[in-house]
Amino acid sequence: MDEELQYINKWTDGGHFTNEDLGRIYERASLIYMQKGETLSYYRYLGYALYYLERSTEKDYTINVYLDLANFFL
């Protein structure tokens, strides 16, 4: 998991991605942090994911993240 997080951080630091791509990458990172039990990092990266997904043209991913959050807290 740590190796995948390193790749994700390299991609986001130096890559040129669409908002949709960045949102999905940050969503993946947030899920890794949740799996590791790092709650603060989970929410931070989830916030990044939602920021970029809401600015993308594809809204299905944004809705899915909100639905996952709702299911998680219910």
mmCIF file of the N, C-alpha and C atoms, coordinates in Angstrom:
data_MODEL
# 
_entry.id   MODEL 
# 
loop_
_atom_site.group_PDB 
_atom_site.id 
_atom_site.type_symbol 
_atom_site.label_atom_id 
_atom_site.label_alt_id 
_atom_site.label_comp_id 
_atom_site.label_asym_id 
_atom_site.label_entity_id 
_atom_site.label_seq_id 
_atom_site.pdbx_PDB_ins_code 
_atom_site.Cartn_x 
_atom_site.Cartn_y 
_atom_site.Cartn_z 
_atom_site.occupancy 
_atom_site.B_iso_or_equiv 
_atom_site.pdbx_formal_charge 
_atom_site.auth_seq_id 
_atom_site.auth_comp_id 
_atom_site.auth_asym_id 
_atom_site.auth_atom_id 
_atom_site.pdbx_PDB_model_num 
ATOM 1   N N  . MET A 1 1  ? 0.824   -1.195 0.000   1.00 0.00 ? 1  MET A N  1 
ATOM 2   C CA . MET A 1 1  ? 0.000   0.000  0.000   1.00 0.00 ? 1  MET A CA 1 
ATOM 3   C C  . MET A 1 1  ? 0.871   1.262  0.000   1.00 0.00 ? 1  MET A C  1 
ATOM 4   N N  . ASP A 1 2  ? 1.953   1.226  0.759   1.00 0.00 ? 2  ASP A N  1 
ATOM 5   C CA . ASP A 1 2  ? 2.824   2.399  0.816   1.00 0.00 ? 2  ASP A CA 1 
ATOM 6   C C  . ASP A 1 2  ? 3.463   2.688  -0.533  1.00 0.00 ? 2  ASP A C  1 
ATOM 7   N N  . GLU A 1 3  ? 3.812   1.639  -1.253  1.00 0.00 ? 3  GLU A N  1 
ATOM 8   C CA . GLU A 1 3  ? 4.406   1.817  -2.573  1.00 0.00 ? 3  GLU A CA 1 
ATOM 9   C C  . GLU A 1 3  ? 3.401   2.441  -3.539  1.00 0.00 ? 3  GLU A C  1 
ATOM 10  N N  . GLU A 1 4  ? 2.160   2.006  -3.456  1.00 0.00 ? 4  GLU A N  1 
ATOM 11  C CA . GLU A 1 4  ? 1.130   2.585  -4.325  1.00 0.00 ? 4  GLU A CA 1 
ATOM 12  C C  . GLU A 1 4  ? 0.883   4.054  -3.988  1.00 0.00 ? 4  GLU A C  1 
ATOM 13  N N  . LEU A 1 5  ? 0.920   4.388  -2.716  1.00 0.00 ? 5  LEU A N  1 
ATOM 14  C CA . LEU A 1 5  ? 0.768   5.790  -2.315  1.00 0.00 ? 5  LEU A CA 1 
ATOM 15  C C  . LEU A 1 5  ? 1.915   6.648  -2.840  1.00 0.00 ? 5  LEU A C  1 
ATOM 16  N N  . GLN A 1 6  ? 3.119   6.095  -2.871  1.00 0.00 ? 6  GLN A N  1 
ATOM 17  C CA . GLN A 1 6  ? 4.255   6.838  -3.428  1.00 0.00 ? 6  GLN A CA 1 
ATOM 18  C C  . GLN A 1 6  ? 4.033   7.118  -4.909  1.00 0.00 ? 6  GLN A C  1 
ATOM 19  N N  . TYR A 1 7  ? 3.543   6.134  -5.643  1.00 0.00 ? 7  TYR A N  1 
ATOM 20  C CA . TYR A 1 7  ? 3.252   6.343  -7.062  1.00 0.00 ? 7  TYR A CA 1 
ATOM 21  C C  . TYR A 1 7  ? 2.172   7.397  -7.259  1.00 0.00 ? 7  TYR A C  1 
ATOM 22  N N  . ILE A 1 8  ? 1.152   7.336  -6.434  1.00 0.00 ? 8  ILE A N  1 
ATOM 23  C CA . ILE A 1 8  ? 0.059   8.304  -6.544  1.00 0.00 ? 8  ILE A CA 1 
ATOM 24  C C  . ILE A 1 8  ? 0.575   9.711  -6.288  1.00 0.00 ? 8  ILE A C  1 
ATOM 25  N N  . ASN A 1 9  ? 1.403   9.878  -5.261  1.00 0.00 ? 9  ASN A N  1 
ATOM 26  C CA . ASN A 1 9  ? 1.941   11.207 -4.965  1.00 0.00 ? 9  ASN A CA 1 
ATOM 27  C C  . ASN A 1 9  ? 2.843   11.716 -6.084  1.00 0.00 ? 9  ASN A C  1 
ATOM 28  N N  . LYS A 1 10 ? 3.609   10.832 -6.717  1.00 0.00 ? 10 LYS A N  1 
ATOM 29  C CA . LYS A 1 10 ? 4.430   11.241 -7.859  1.00 0.00 ? 10 LYS A CA 1 
ATOM 30  C C  . LYS A 1 10 ? 3.559   11.678 -9.024  1.00 0.00 ? 10 LYS A C  1 
ATOM 31  N N  . TRP A 1 11 ? 2.490   10.932 -9.277  1.00 0.00 ? 11 TRP A N  1 
ATOM 32  C CA . TRP A 1 11 ? 1.589   11.269 -10.386 1.00 0.00 ? 11 TRP A CA 1 
ATOM 33  C C  . TRP A 1 11 ? 0.940   12.631 -10.177 1.00 0.00 ? 11 TRP A C  1 
ATOM 34  N N  . THR A 1 12 ? 0.442   12.864 -8.978  1.00 0.00 ? 12 THR A N  1 
ATOM 35  C CA . THR A 1 12 ? -0.275  14.108 -8.729  1.00 0.00 ? 12 THR A CA 1 
ATOM 36  C C  . THR A 1 12 ? 0.656   15.306 -8.673  1.00 0.00 ? 12 THR A C  1 
ATOM 37  N N  . ASP A 1 13 ? 1.911   15.089 -8.285  1.00 0.00 ? 13 ASP A N  1 
ATOM 38  C CA . ASP A 1 13 ? 2.858   16.198 -8.222  1.00 0.00 ? 13 ASP A CA 1 
ATOM 39  C C  . ASP A 1 13 ? 3.340   16.638 -9.601  1.00 0.00 ? 13 ASP A C  1 
ATOM 40  N N  . GLY A 1 14 ? 3.555   15.691 -10.498 1.00 0.00 ? 14 GLY A N  1 
ATOM 41  C CA . GLY A 1 14 ? 4.184   16.049 -11.759 1.00 0.00 ? 14 GLY A CA 1 
ATOM 42  C C  . GLY A 1 14 ? 3.370   15.788 -13.005 1.00 0.00 ? 14 GLY A C  1 
ATOM 43  N N  . GLY A 1 15 ? 2.176   15.265 -12.857 1.00 0.00 ? 15 GLY A N  1 
ATOM 44  C CA . GLY A 1 15 ? 1.404   14.898 -14.036 1.00 0.00 ? 15 GLY A CA 1 
ATOM 45  C C  . GLY A 1 15 ? 0.426   15.968 -14.480 1.00 0.00 ? 15 GLY A C  1 
ATOM 46  N N  . HIS A 1 16 ? 0.007   15.809 -15.705 1.00 0.00 ? 16 HIS A N  1 
ATOM 47  C CA . HIS A 1 16 ? -1.030  16.683 -16.254 1.00 0.00 ? 16 HIS A CA 1 
ATOM 48  C C  . HIS A 1 16 ? -2.263  15.827 -16.485 1.00 0.00 ? 16 HIS A C  1 
ATOM 49  N N  . PHE A 1 17 ? -3.220  15.975 -15.609 1.00 0.00 ? 17 PHE A N  1 
ATOM 50  C CA . PHE A 1 17 ? -4.414  15.143 -15.637 1.00 0.00 ? 17 PHE A CA 1 
ATOM 51  C C  . PHE A 1 17 ? -5.655  16.006 -15.751 1.00 0.00 ? 17 PHE A C  1 
ATOM 52  N N  . THR A 1 18 ? -6.724  15.381 -16.198 1.00 0.00 ? 18 THR A N  1 
ATOM 53  C CA . THR A 1 18 ? -8.020  16.060 -16.186 1.00 0.00 ? 18 THR A CA 1 
ATOM 54  C C  . THR A 1 18 ? -8.544  16.048 -14.758 1.00 0.00 ? 18 THR A C  1 
ATOM 55  N N  . ASN A 1 19 ? -9.542  16.849 -14.498 1.00 0.00 ? 19 ASN A N  1 
ATOM 56  C CA . ASN A 1 19 ? -10.143 16.869 -13.162 1.00 0.00 ? 19 ASN A CA 1 
ATOM 57  C C  . ASN A 1 19 ? -10.702 15.500 -12.788 1.00 0.00 ? 19 ASN A C  1 
ATOM 58  N N  . GLU A 1 20 ? -11.288 14.827 -13.761 1.00 0.00 ? 20 GLU A N  1 
ATOM 59  C CA . GLU A 1 20 ? -11.846 13.498 -13.507 1.00 0.00 ? 20 GLU A CA 1 
ATOM 60  C C  . GLU A 1 20 ? -10.752 12.516 -13.103 1.00 0.00 ? 20 GLU A C  1 
ATOM 61  N N  . ASP A 1 21 ? -9.633  12.548 -13.819 1.00 0.00 ? 21 ASP A N  1 
ATOM 62  C CA . ASP A 1 21 ? -8.522  11.646 -13.497 1.00 0.00 ? 21 ASP A CA 1 
ATOM 63  C C  . ASP A 1 21 ? -7.952  11.930 -12.110 1.00 0.00 ? 21 ASP A C  1 
ATOM 64  N N  . LEU A 1 22 ? -7.738  13.202 -11.807 1.00 0.00 ? 22 LEU A N  1 
ATOM 65  C CA . LEU A 1 22 ? -7.208  13.552 -10.485 1.00 0.00 ? 22 LEU A CA 1 
ATOM 66  C C  . LEU A 1 22 ? -8.174  13.137 -9.379  1.00 0.00 ? 22 LEU A C  1 
ATOM 67  N N  . GLY A 1 23 ? -9.448  13.326 -9.611  1.00 0.00 ? 23 GLY A N  1 
ATOM 68  C CA . GLY A 1 23 ? -10.439 12.925 -8.618  1.00 0.00 ? 23 GLY A CA 1 
ATOM 69  C C  . GLY A 1 23 ? -10.408 11.442 -8.349  1.00 0.00 ? 23 GLY A C  1 
ATOM 70  N N  . ARG A 1 24 ? -10.276 10.641 -9.398  1.00 0.00 ? 24 ARG A N  1 
ATOM 71  C CA . ARG A 1 24 ? -10.231 9.189  -9.233  1.00 0.00 ? 24 ARG A CA 1 
ATOM 72  C C  . ARG A 1 24 ? -8.921  8.754  -8.569  1.00 0.00 ? 24 ARG A C  1 
ATOM 73  N N  . ILE A 1 25 ? -7.831  9.428  -8.901  1.00 0.00 ? 25 ILE A N  1 
ATOM 74  C CA . ILE A 1 25 ? -6.546  9.096  -8.270  1.00 0.00 ? 25 ILE A CA 1 
ATOM 75  C C  . ILE A 1 25 ? -6.595  9.412  -6.778  1.00 0.00 ? 25 ILE A C  1 
ATOM 76  N N  . TYR A 1 26 ? -7.113  10.588 -6.436  1.00 0.00 ? 26 TYR A N  1 
ATOM 77  C CA . TYR A 1 26 ? -7.213  10.945 -5.019  1.00 0.00 ? 26 TYR A CA 1 
ATOM 78  C C  . TYR A 1 26 ? -8.207  10.046 -4.280  1.00 0.00 ? 26 TYR A C  1 
ATOM 79  N N  . GLU A 1 27 ? -9.254  9.626  -4.957  1.00 0.00 ? 27 GLU A N  1 
ATOM 80  C CA . GLU A 1 27 ? -10.194 8.705  -4.329  1.00 0.00 ? 27 GLU A CA 1 
ATOM 81  C C  . GLU A 1 27 ? -9.497  7.389  -3.992  1.00 0.00 ? 27 GLU A C  1 
ATOM 82  N N  . ARG A 1 28 ? -8.677  6.904  -4.907  1.00 0.00 ? 28 ARG A N  1 
ATOM 83  C CA . ARG A 1 28 ? -7.924  5.676  -4.663  1.00 0.00 ? 28 ARG A CA 1 
ATOM 84  C C  . ARG A 1 28 ? -6.995  5.843  -3.464  1.00 0.00 ? 28 ARG A C  1 
ATOM 85  N N  . ALA A 1 29 ? -6.312  6.976  -3.395  1.00 0.00 ? 29 ALA A N  1 
ATOM 86  C CA . ALA A 1 29 ? -5.424  7.232  -2.262  1.00 0.00 ? 29 ALA A CA 1 
ATOM 87  C C  . ALA A 1 29 ? -6.207  7.276  -0.953  1.00 0.00 ? 29 ALA A C  1 
ATOM 88  N N  . SER A 1 30 ? -7.382  7.884  -0.974  1.00 0.00 ? 30 SER A N  1 
ATOM 89  C CA . SER A 1 30 ? -8.181  7.961  0.253   1.00 0.00 ? 30 SER A CA 1 
ATOM 90  C C  . SER A 1 30 ? -8.596  6.574  0.723   1.00 0.00 ? 30 SER A C  1 
ATOM 91  N N  . LEU A 1 31 ? -8.931  5.693  -0.220  1.00 0.00 ? 31 LEU A N  1 
ATOM 92  C CA . LEU A 1 31 ? -9.308  4.332  0.164   1.00 0.00 ? 31 LEU A CA 1 
ATOM 93  C C  . LEU A 1 31 ? -8.135  3.567  0.760   1.00 0.00 ? 31 LEU A C  1 
ATOM 94  N N  . ILE A 1 32 ? -6.943  3.825  0.261   1.00 0.00 ? 32 ILE A N  1 
ATOM 95  C CA . ILE A 1 32 ? -5.752  3.191  0.833   1.00 0.00 ? 32 ILE A CA 1 
ATOM 96  C C  . ILE A 1 32 ? -5.539  3.682  2.261   1.00 0.00 ? 32 ILE A C  1 
ATOM 97  N N  . TYR A 1 33 ? -5.692  4.985  2.467   1.00 0.00 ? 33 TYR A N  1 
ATOM 98  C CA . TYR A 1 33 ? -5.524  5.522  3.822   1.00 0.00 ? 33 TYR A CA 1 
ATOM 99  C C  . TYR A 1 33 ? -6.592  4.985  4.768   1.00 0.00 ? 33 TYR A C  1 
ATOM 100 N N  . MET A 1 34 ? -7.802  4.794  4.273   1.00 0.00 ? 34 MET A N  1 
ATOM 101 C CA . MET A 1 34 ? -8.850  4.216  5.122   1.00 0.00 ? 34 MET A CA 1 
ATOM 102 C C  . MET A 1 34 ? -8.475  2.785  5.503   1.00 0.00 ? 34 MET A C  1 
ATOM 103 N N  . GLN A 1 35 ? -7.964  2.037  4.542   1.00 0.00 ? 35 GLN A N  1 
ATOM 104 C CA . GLN A 1 35 ? -7.542  0.656  4.807   1.00 0.00 ? 35 GLN A CA 1 
ATOM 105 C C  . GLN A 1 35 ? -6.420  0.611  5.838   1.00 0.00 ? 35 GLN A C  1 
ATOM 106 N N  . LYS A 1 36 ? -5.524  1.597  5.802   1.00 0.00 ? 36 LYS A N  1 
ATOM 107 C CA . LYS A 1 36 ? -4.414  1.649  6.745   1.00 0.00 ? 36 LYS A CA 1 
ATOM 108 C C  . LYS A 1 36 ? -4.841  2.163  8.116   1.00 0.00 ? 36 LYS A C  1 
ATOM 109 N N  . GLY A 1 37 ? -6.041  2.719  8.217   1.00 0.00 ? 37 GLY A N  1 
ATOM 110 C CA . GLY A 1 37 ? -6.520  3.236  9.490   1.00 0.00 ? 37 GLY A CA 1 
ATOM 111 C C  . GLY A 1 37 ? -6.098  4.664  9.774   1.00 0.00 ? 37 GLY A C  1 
ATOM 112 N N  . GLU A 1 38 ? -5.655  5.379  8.748   1.00 0.00 ? 38 GLU A N  1 
ATOM 113 C CA . GLU A 1 38 ? -5.248  6.779  8.907   1.00 0.00 ? 38 GLU A CA 1 
ATOM 114 C C  . GLU A 1 38 ? -6.432  7.675  8.527   1.00 0.00 ? 38 GLU A C  1 
ATOM 115 N N  . THR A 1 39 ? -7.282  7.905  9.500   1.00 0.00 ? 39 THR A N  1 
ATOM 116 C CA . THR A 1 39 ? -8.551  8.587  9.263   1.00 0.00 ? 39 THR A CA 1 
ATOM 117 C C  . THR A 1 39 ? -8.371  10.006 8.759   1.00 0.00 ? 39 THR A C  1 
ATOM 118 N N  . LEU A 1 40 ? -7.467  10.747 9.341   1.00 0.00 ? 40 LEU A N  1 
ATOM 119 C CA . LEU A 1 40 ? -7.259  12.137 8.939   1.00 0.00 ? 40 LEU A CA 1 
ATOM 120 C C  . LEU A 1 40 ? -6.820  12.232 7.473   1.00 0.00 ? 40 LEU A C  1 
ATOM 121 N N  . SER A 1 41 ? -5.889  11.390 7.077   1.00 0.00 ? 41 SER A N  1 
ATOM 122 C CA . SER A 1 41 ? -5.446  11.380 5.683   1.00 0.00 ? 41 SER A CA 1 
ATOM 123 C C  . SER A 1 41 ? -6.560  10.906 4.756   1.00 0.00 ? 41 SER A C  1 
ATOM 124 N N  . TYR A 1 42 ? -7.361  9.967  5.225   1.00 0.00 ? 42 TYR A N  1 
ATOM 125 C CA . TYR A 1 42 ? -8.503  9.501  4.432   1.00 0.00 ? 42 TYR A CA 1 
ATOM 126 C C  . TYR A 1 42 ? -9.419  10.666 4.077   1.00 0.00 ? 42 TYR A C  1 
ATOM 127 N N  . TYR A 1 43 ? -9.799  11.447 5.071   1.00 0.00 ? 43 TYR A N  1 
ATOM 128 C CA . TYR A 1 43 ? -10.708 12.563 4.814   1.00 0.00 ? 43 TYR A CA 1 
ATOM 129 C C  . TYR A 1 43 ? -10.051 13.657 3.968   1.00 0.00 ? 43 TYR A C  1 
ATOM 130 N N  . ARG A 1 44 ? -8.776  13.885 4.183   1.00 0.00 ? 44 ARG A N  1 
ATOM 131 C CA . ARG A 1 44 ? -8.078  14.904 3.401   1.00 0.00 ? 44 ARG A CA 1 
ATOM 132 C C  . ARG A 1 44 ? -8.068  14.522 1.920   1.00 0.00 ? 44 ARG A C  1 
ATOM 133 N N  . TYR A 1 45 ? -7.671  13.303 1.624   1.00 0.00 ? 45 TYR A N  1 
ATOM 134 C CA . TYR A 1 45 ? -7.618  12.871 0.227   1.00 0.00 ? 45 TYR A CA 1 
ATOM 135 C C  . TYR A 1 45 ? -9.012  12.709 -0.372  1.00 0.00 ? 45 TYR A C  1 
ATOM 136 N N  . LEU A 1 46 ? -9.979  12.348 0.429   1.00 0.00 ? 46 LEU A N  1 
ATOM 137 C CA . LEU A 1 46 ? -11.349 12.286 -0.060  1.00 0.00 ? 46 LEU A CA 1 
ATOM 138 C C  . LEU A 1 46 ? -11.846 13.679 -0.413  1.00 0.00 ? 46 LEU A C  1 
ATOM 139 N N  . GLY A 1 47 ? -11.448 14.665 0.371   1.00 0.00 ? 47 GLY A N  1 
ATOM 140 C CA . GLY A 1 47 ? -11.793 16.050 0.049   1.00 0.00 ? 47 GLY A CA 1 
ATOM 141 C C  . GLY A 1 47 ? -11.170 16.494 -1.261  1.00 0.00 ? 47 GLY A C  1 
ATOM 142 N N  . TYR A 1 48 ? -9.906  16.124 -1.481  1.00 0.00 ? 48 TYR A N  1 
ATOM 143 C CA . TYR A 1 48 ? -9.262  16.419 -2.766  1.00 0.00 ? 48 TYR A CA 1 
ATOM 144 C C  . TYR A 1 48 ? -10.017 15.757 -3.909  1.00 0.00 ? 48 TYR A C  1 
ATOM 145 N N  . ALA A 1 49 ? -10.397 14.493 -3.697  1.00 0.00 ? 49 ALA A N  1 
ATOM 146 C CA . ALA A 1 49 ? -11.117 13.754 -4.742  1.00 0.00 ? 49 ALA A CA 1 
ATOM 147 C C  . ALA A 1 49 ? -12.428 14.444 -5.087  1.00 0.00 ? 49 ALA A C  1 
ATOM 148 N N  . LEU A 1 50 ? -13.174 14.831 -4.079  1.00 0.00 ? 50 LEU A N  1 
ATOM 149 C CA . LEU A 1 50 ? -14.458 15.485 -4.336  1.00 0.00 ? 50 LEU A CA 1 
ATOM 150 C C  . LEU A 1 50 ? -14.265 16.846 -4.996  1.00 0.00 ? 50 LEU A C  1 
ATOM 151 N N  . TYR A 1 51 ? -13.226 17.557 -4.617  1.00 0.00 ? 51 TYR A N  1 
ATOM 152 C CA . TYR A 1 51 ? -12.939 18.854 -5.227  1.00 0.00 ? 51 TYR A CA 1 
ATOM 153 C C  . TYR A 1 51 ? -12.772 18.704 -6.740  1.00 0.00 ? 51 TYR A C  1 
ATOM 154 N N  . TYR A 1 52 ? -11.951 17.751 -7.152  1.00 0.00 ? 52 TYR A N  1 
ATOM 155 C CA . TYR A 1 52 ? -11.700 17.576 -8.580  1.00 0.00 ? 52 TYR A CA 1 
ATOM 156 C C  . TYR A 1 52 ? -12.863 16.911 -9.297  1.00 0.00 ? 52 TYR A C  1 
ATOM 157 N N  . LEU A 1 53 ? -13.520 15.967 -8.647  1.00 0.00 ? 53 LEU A N  1 
ATOM 158 C CA . LEU A 1 53 ? -14.648 15.300 -9.297  1.00 0.00 ? 53 LEU A CA 1 
ATOM 159 C C  . LEU A 1 53 ? -15.812 16.248 -9.532  1.00 0.00 ? 53 LEU A C  1 
ATOM 160 N N  . GLU A 1 54 ? -16.043 17.170 -8.607  1.00 0.00 ? 54 GLU A N  1 
ATOM 161 C CA . GLU A 1 54 ? -17.132 18.125 -8.786  1.00 0.00 ? 54 GLU A CA 1 
ATOM 162 C C  . GLU A 1 54 ? -16.853 19.093 -9.928  1.00 0.00 ? 54 GLU A C  1 
ATOM 163 N N  . ARG A 1 55 ? -15.604 19.286 -10.274 1.00 0.00 ? 55 ARG A N  1 
ATOM 164 C CA . ARG A 1 55 ? -15.237 20.181 -11.369 1.00 0.00 ? 55 ARG A CA 1 
ATOM 165 C C  . ARG A 1 55 ? -15.087 19.462 -12.706 1.00 0.00 ? 55 ARG A C  1 
ATOM 166 N N  . SER A 1 56 ? -15.283 18.143 -12.700 1.00 0.00 ? 56 SER A N  1 
ATOM 167 C CA . SER A 1 56 ? -15.164 17.371 -13.934 1.00 0.00 ? 56 SER A CA 1 
ATOM 168 C C  . SER A 1 56 ? -16.510 17.345 -14.664 1.00 0.00 ? 56 SER A C  1 
ATOM 169 N N  . THR A 1 57 ? -16.459 16.917 -15.897 1.00 0.00 ? 57 THR A N  1 
ATOM 170 C CA . THR A 1 57 ? -17.697 16.828 -16.681 1.00 0.00 ? 57 THR A CA 1 
ATOM 171 C C  . THR A 1 57 ? -18.467 15.555 -16.372 1.00 0.00 ? 57 THR A C  1 
ATOM 172 N N  . GLU A 1 58 ? -17.794 14.552 -15.830 1.00 0.00 ? 58 GLU A N  1 
ATOM 173 C CA . GLU A 1 58 ? -18.423 13.274 -15.496 1.00 0.00 ? 58 GLU A CA 1 
ATOM 174 C C  . GLU A 1 58 ? -18.882 13.306 -14.040 1.00 0.00 ? 58 GLU A C  1 
ATOM 175 N N  . LYS A 1 59 ? -20.180 13.329 -13.822 1.00 0.00 ? 59 LYS A N  1 
ATOM 176 C CA . LYS A 1 59 ? -20.708 13.464 -12.459 1.00 0.00 ? 59 LYS A CA 1 
ATOM 177 C C  . LYS A 1 59 ? -21.007 12.132 -11.788 1.00 0.00 ? 59 LYS A C  1 
ATOM 178 N N  . ASP A 1 60 ? -20.972 11.025 -12.529 1.00 0.00 ? 60 ASP A N  1 
ATOM 179 C CA . ASP A 1 60 ? -21.286 9.724  -11.935 1.00 0.00 ? 60 ASP A CA 1 
ATOM 180 C C  . ASP A 1 60 ? -20.313 9.358  -10.825 1.00 0.00 ? 60 ASP A C  1 
ATOM 181 N N  . TYR A 1 61 ? -19.043 9.646  -11.005 1.00 0.00 ? 61 TYR A N  1 
ATOM 182 C CA . TYR A 1 61 ? -18.048 9.323  -9.983  1.00 0.00 ? 61 TYR A CA 1 
ATOM 183 C C  . TYR A 1 61 ? -18.283 10.145 -8.718  1.00 0.00 ? 61 TYR A C  1 
ATOM 184 N N  . THR A 1 62 ? -18.646 11.397 -8.898  1.00 0.00 ? 62 THR A N  1 
ATOM 185 C CA . THR A 1 62 ? -18.912 12.256 -7.747  1.00 0.00 ? 62 THR A CA 1 
ATOM 186 C C  . THR A 1 62 ? -20.089 11.716 -6.943  1.00 0.00 ? 62 THR A C  1 
ATOM 187 N N  . ILE A 1 63 ? -21.126 11.340 -7.637  1.00 0.00 ? 63 ILE A N  1 
ATOM 188 C CA . ILE A 1 63 ? -22.314 10.796 -6.970  1.00 0.00 ? 63 ILE A CA 1 
ATOM 189 C C  . ILE A 1 63 ? -21.968 9.504  -6.243  1.00 0.00 ? 63 ILE A C  1 
ATOM 190 N N  . ASN A 1 64 ? -21.152 8.656  -6.863  1.00 0.00 ? 64 ASN A N  1 
ATOM 191 C CA . ASN A 1 64 ? -20.762 7.397  -6.224  1.00 0.00 ? 64 ASN A CA 1 
ATOM 192 C C  . ASN A 1 64 ? -19.975 7.629  -4.941  1.00 0.00 ? 64 ASN A C  1 
ATOM 193 N N  . VAL A 1 65 ? -19.106 8.630  -4.926  1.00 0.00 ? 65 VAL A N  1 
ATOM 194 C CA . VAL A 1 65 ? -18.339 8.926  -3.709  1.00 0.00 ? 65 VAL A CA 1 
ATOM 195 C C  . VAL A 1 65 ? -19.277 9.393  -2.605  1.00 0.00 ? 65 VAL A C  1 
ATOM 196 N N  . TYR A 1 66 ? -20.227 10.270 -2.934  1.00 0.00 ? 66 TYR A N  1 
ATOM 197 C CA . TYR A 1 66 ? -21.193 10.721 -1.929  1.00 0.00 ? 66 TYR A CA 1 
ATOM 198 C C  . TYR A 1 66 ? -22.055 9.564  -1.424  1.00 0.00 ? 66 TYR A C  1 
ATOM 199 N N  . LEU A 1 67 ? -22.451 8.655  -2.314  1.00 0.00 ? 67 LEU A N  1 
ATOM 200 C CA . LEU A 1 67 ? -23.226 7.490  -1.893  1.00 0.00 ? 67 LEU A CA 1 
ATOM 201 C C  . LEU A 1 67 ? -22.417 6.575  -0.984  1.00 0.00 ? 67 LEU A C  1 
ATOM 202 N N  . ASP A 1 68 ? -21.142 6.396  -1.306  1.00 0.00 ? 68 ASP A N  1 
ATOM 203 C CA . ASP A 1 68 ? -20.274 5.594  -0.436  1.00 0.00 ? 68 ASP A CA 1 
ATOM 204 C C  . ASP A 1 68 ? -20.156 6.215  0.949   1.00 0.00 ? 68 ASP A C  1 
ATOM 205 N N  . LEU A 1 69 ? -20.005 7.534  0.989   1.00 0.00 ? 69 LEU A N  1 
ATOM 206 C CA . LEU A 1 69 ? -19.939 8.215  2.295   1.00 0.00 ? 69 LEU A CA 1 
ATOM 207 C C  . LEU A 1 69 ? -21.232 8.039  3.076   1.00 0.00 ? 69 LEU A C  1 
ATOM 208 N N  . ALA A 1 70 ? -22.361 8.177  2.391   1.00 0.00 ? 70 ALA A N  1 
ATOM 209 C CA . ALA A 1 70 ? -23.650 8.028  3.065   1.00 0.00 ? 70 ALA A CA 1 
ATOM 210 C C  . ALA A 1 70 ? -23.804 6.607  3.595   1.00 0.00 ? 70 ALA A C  1 
ATOM 211 N N  . ASN A 1 71 ? -23.453 5.611  2.805   1.00 0.00 ? 71 ASN A N  1 
ATOM 212 C CA . ASN A 1 71 ? -23.558 4.215  3.249   1.00 0.00 ? 71 ASN A CA 1 
ATOM 213 C C  . ASN A 1 71 ? -22.614 3.928  4.408   1.00 0.00 ? 71 ASN A C  1 
ATOM 214 N N  . PHE A 1 72 ? -21.442 4.531  4.391   1.00 0.00 ? 72 PHE A N  1 
ATOM 215 C CA . PHE A 1 72 ? -20.457 4.315  5.429   1.00 0.00 ? 72 PHE A CA 1 
ATOM 216 C C  . PHE A 1 72 ? -20.951 4.838  6.773   1.00 0.00 ? 72 PHE A C  1 
ATOM 217 N N  . PHE A 1 73 ? -21.635 5.972  6.757   1.00 0.00 ? 73 PHE A N  1 
ATOM 218 C CA . PHE A 1 73 ? -22.066 6.580  8.017   1.00 0.00 ? 73 PHE A CA 1 
ATOM 219 C C  . PHE A 1 73 ? -23.454 6.169  8.456   1.00 0.00 ? 73 PHE A C  1 
ATOM 220 N N  . LEU A 1 74 ? -24.158 5.435  7.626   1.00 0.00 ? 74 LEU A N  1 
ATOM 221 C CA . LEU A 1 74 ? -25.482 4.938  8.039   1.00 0.00 ? 74 LEU A CA 1 
ATOM 222 C C  . LEU A 1 74 ? -25.319 3.638  8.711   1.00 0.00 ? 74 LEU A C  1 
# 
